[in-house]
Amino acid sequence: MTVYVVNLDLQEPEITQFCFRDCGQILVGGIEFNNTAWCPCQTTVCPHLDRELSVGKVPFDCGEEELVLRKLKPLRNNE
C-alpha cells in the first residue's frame, strides 16, 4: 500500500480548498513526519498535484508502507 501525504504546515490554505472542499479525499487524522504535520490522502491521482516524492518504506503501526510526499499547486487569488 502507498500512503500519500500533504504538508499541513506549509500548505494549509491549499489543503483546505483542494483536499477538503474540492476533492474530499483527505483522511481525518494526521501523520507527524520530519517534525511537521501531514494529512494523508486516499486518492492515487490528485488533480491539484504539483509534484510528489516517494521517500520509500516507512514504518507505521500497521506495518511498513511506501510514503509519498505531495506538493499541491498554489492557490490562485480568486480561489
Phi and psi in degrees as GROMACS dihedral restraints (atoms count N, CA, C in turn):
[ dihedral_restraints ]
;  ai    aj    ak    al  type     phi  dphi    fc
    3     4     5     6     1  -112.9    20    10
    4     5     6     7     1   135.0    20    10
    6     7     8     9     1  -108.1    20    10
    7     8     9    10     1   117.8    20    10
    9    10    11    12     1   -97.5    20    10
   10    11    12    13     1   135.1    20    10
   12    13    14    15     1  -135.8    20    10
   13    14    15    16     1   149.2    20    10
   15    16    17    18     1  -121.2    20    10
   16    17    18    19     1   147.0    20    10
   18    19    20    21     1   -85.2    20    10
   19    20    21    22     1   109.7    20    10
   21    22    23    24     1   -66.7    20    10
   22    23    24    25     1   -36.3    20    10
   24    25    26    27     1   -64.6    20    10
   25    26    27    28     1   -34.8    20    10
   27    28    29    30     1   -97.7    20    10
   28    29    30    31     1   -23.9    20    10
   30    31    32    33     1  -134.4    20    10
   31    32    33    34     1    39.6    20    10
   33    34    35    36     1   -57.4    20    10
   34    35    36    37     1   -44.6    20    10
   36    37    38    39     1   -62.5    20    10
   37    38    39    40     1   -40.8    20    10
   39    40    41    42     1   -66.2    20    10
   40    41    42    43     1   -42.1    20    10
   42    43    44    45     1   -64.7    20    10
   43    44    45    46     1   -42.9    20    10
   45    46    47    48     1   -59.4    20    10
   46    47    48    49     1   -47.0    20    10
   48    49    50    51     1   -74.5    20    10
   49    50    51    52     1   -56.5    20    10
   51    52    53    54     1   -75.0    20    10
   52    53    54    55     1   -50.0    20    10
   54    55    56    57     1   -80.2    20    10
   55    56    57    58     1   -42.6    20    10
   57    58    59    60     1   -87.0    20    10
   58    59    60    61     1   -43.9    20    10
   60    61    62    63     1   -86.4    20    10
   61    62    63    64     1   -55.6    20    10
   63    64    65    66     1   -75.4    20    10
   64    65    66    67     1   -50.6    20    10
   66    67    68    69     1   -93.0    20    10
   67    68    69    70     1   -48.8    20    10
   69    70    71    72     1    75.5    20    10
   70    71    72    73     1    13.8    20    10
   72    73    74    75     1   -97.8    20    10
   73    74    75    76     1     1.4    20    10
   75    76    77    78     1   -72.0    20    10
   76    77    78    79     1   146.2    20    10
   78    79    80    81     1   -98.1    20    10
   79    80    81    82     1   141.0    20    10
   81    82    83    84     1   -71.5    20    10
   82    83    84    85     1   138.2    20    10
   84    85    86    87     1   115.1    20    10
   85    86    87    88     1   171.2    20    10
   87    88    89    90     1  -147.4    20    10
   88    89    90    91     1   169.7    20    10
   90    91    92    93     1  -129.1    20    10
   91    92    93    94     1   132.1    20    10
   93    94    95    96     1   -96.5    20    10
   94    95    96    97     1   122.5    20    10
   96    97    98    99     1  -142.2    20    10
   97    98    99   100     1   127.7    20    10
   99   100   101   102     1    59.1    20    10
  100   101   102   103     1    38.8    20    10
  102   103   104   105     1    62.3    20    10
  103   104   105   106     1    26.7    20    10
  105   106   107   108     1  -135.7    20    10
  106   107   108   109     1   161.9    20    10
  108   109   110   111     1   -92.1    20    10
  109   110   111   112     1   133.7    20    10
  111   112   113   114     1  -126.6    20    10
  112   113   114   115     1   143.5    20    10
  114   115   116   117     1  -106.2    20    10
  115   116   117   118     1   126.4    20    10
  117   118   119   120     1   -76.1    20    10
  118   119   120   121     1   145.9    20    10
  120   121   122   123     1  -123.3    20    10
  121   122   123   124     1   144.1    20    10
  123   124   125   126     1  -102.4    20    10
  124   125   126   127     1     8.7    20    10
  126   127   128   129     1  -103.0    20    10
  127   128   129   130     1   138.2    20    10
  129   130   131   132     1   -84.1    20    10
  130   131   132   133     1   -26.0    20    10
  132   133   134   135     1  -116.0    20    10
  133   134   135   136     1   107.4    20    10
  135   136   137   138     1   -98.0    20    10
  136   137   138   139     1   121.3    20    10
  138   139   140   141     1   -72.6    20    10
  139   140   141   142     1   -11.4    20    10
  141   142   143   144     1  -111.0    20    10
  142   143   144   145     1    13.3    20    10
  144   145   146   147     1   -71.8    20    10
  145   146   147   148     1   131.4    20    10
  147   148   149   150     1   -93.5    20    10
  148   149   150   151     1   -51.0    20    10
  150   151   152   153     1  -162.6    20    10
  151   152   153   154     1   166.2    20    10
  153   154   155   156     1  -145.4    20    10
  154   155   156   157     1   158.4    20    10
  156   157   158   159     1  -143.0    20    10
  157   158   159   160     1   123.6    20    10
  159   160   161   162     1   -81.6    20    10
  160   161   162   163     1   130.7    20    10
  162   163   164   165     1  -103.3    20    10
  163   164   165   166     1    11.0    20    10
  165   166   167   168     1    88.2    20    10
  166   167   168   169     1  -162.5    20    10
  168   169   170   171     1   -77.1    20    10
  169   170   171   172     1   132.1    20    10
  171   172   173   174     1  -128.2    20    10
  172   173   174   175     1   138.3    20    10
  174   175   176   177     1   -75.4    20    10
  175   176   177   178     1   129.7    20    10
  177   178   179   180     1  -119.1    20    10
  178   179   180   181     1   171.8    20    10
  180   181   182   183     1   -59.0    20    10
  181   182   183   184     1   -32.4    20    10
  183   184   185   186     1   -87.9    20    10
  184   185   186   187     1    -1.5    20    10
  186   187   188   189     1   126.6    20    10
  187   188   189   190     1  -174.6    20    10
  189   190   191   192     1   -80.7    20    10
  190   191   192   193     1   134.8    20    10
  192   193   194   195     1  -136.0    20    10
  193   194   195   196     1   152.4    20    10
  195   196   197   198     1   -70.9    20    10
  196   197   198   199     1   133.3    20    10
  198   199   200   201     1  -110.3    20    10
  199   200   201   202     1   125.0    20    10
  201   202   203   204     1  -117.9    20    10
  202   203   204   205     1   118.4    20    10
  204   205   206   207     1   -85.7    20    10
  205   206   207   208     1   134.9    20    10
  207   208   209   210     1  -119.8    20    10
  208   209   210   211     1   144.0    20    10
  210   211   212   213     1  -115.9    20    10
  211   212   213   214     1   127.2    20    10
  213   214   215   216     1   -87.9    20    10
  214   215   216   217     1   156.9    20    10
  216   217   218   219     1   -61.8    20    10
  217   218   219   220     1   145.1    20    10
  219   220   221   222     1   -68.0    20    10
  220   221   222   223     1   150.5    20    10
  222   223   224   225     1   -66.3    20    10
  223   224   225   226     1   144.5    20    10
  225   226   227   228     1   -89.2    20    10
  226   227   228   229     1   161.1    20    10
  228   229   230   231     1   -58.2    20    10
  229   230   231   232     1   -30.7    20    10
  231   232   233   234     1   -89.6    20    10
  232   233   234   235     1     4.2    20    10
